Amino acid sequence: MDLTAAAVHAALREFDELGREAFLAKYRFRRARKFFILHEGREYDSKAIAGAAHGHLPGAAPLRASEFSGGEAT
């Protein structure tokens, strides 16, 4: 299932509400080392946002880090 802008924005809002450490802990992601989303002057851990955003899609659950690959190749 493809991510939507609405799902990504919902994950970004959740990140802002929870704070980085609580968001990463909730979704069981580690801090990003290289790839970030820059949105309205703030940096977000890209893979964690993608995994959480999947859970904001109708009928879908968040993805764990092990369920998809990230990085430059993907």
C-alpha positions in Angstrom: 0.0 0.0 0.0 1.4 3.4 -1.0 1.8 6.1 1.5 -0.3 9.3 1.1 0.7 12.8 2.0 -2.1 12.8 4.6 -0.6 9.7 6.3 2.9 11.2 6.3 1.6 14.5 7.7 -0.3 12.7 10.4 2.9 10.9 11.4 4.8 14.2 11.4 2.2 15.7 13.7 2.4 12.7 16.0 6.2 13.0 16.1 5.8 16.6 17.1 3.3 15.8 19.8 5.2 12.9 21.4 8.7 14.2 20.8 11.5 12.3 19.1 12.5 9.8 21.7 8.9 8.8 22.7 7.9 8.5 19.0 10.9 6.3 18.2 10.3 4.2 21.2 6.6 3.8 20.4 7.4 2.5 16.9 10.6 0.7 17.9 12.9 2.6 15.6 16.4 3.9 16.2 17.6 7.4 15.4 18.3 8.0 11.7 22.0 8.2 10.9 21.8 9.6 7.4 18.4 10.2 6.0 15.9 12.7 7.3 12.8 14.5 6.3 13.0 18.2 6.5 9.6 19.8 7.0 8.9 23.4 8.0 12.5 23.7 9.3 12.5 20.5 11.5 14.2 17.2 10.9 12.4 13.9 11.2 13.8 10.4 11.2 12.7 9.3 7.7 12.3 5.5 8.2 10.4 6.0 11.4 8.0 8.4 9.8 7.4 6.1 6.9 6.7 3.1 9.2 4.4 5.2 11.4 2.7 6.8 8.4 1.7 3.3 7.2 -0.4 3.0 10.3 -2.3 6.1 9.4 -3.6 4.5 6.2 -7.1 3.1 6.3 -7.1 -0.5 7.6 -3.3 -0.6 7.9 -0.9 -1.1 10.8 2.4 0.7 11.3 5.4 -1.1 9.8 8.3 -2.2 11.9 11.8 -1.3 10.9 12.5 -5.0 9.9 9.4 -5.0 7.6 10.9 -2.7 5.0 14.2 -1.4 3.9 15.4 2.2 3.8 18.4 4.0 2.7 19.7 5.3 -0.6 18.9 2.2 -2.6 15.2 2.3 -1.7 
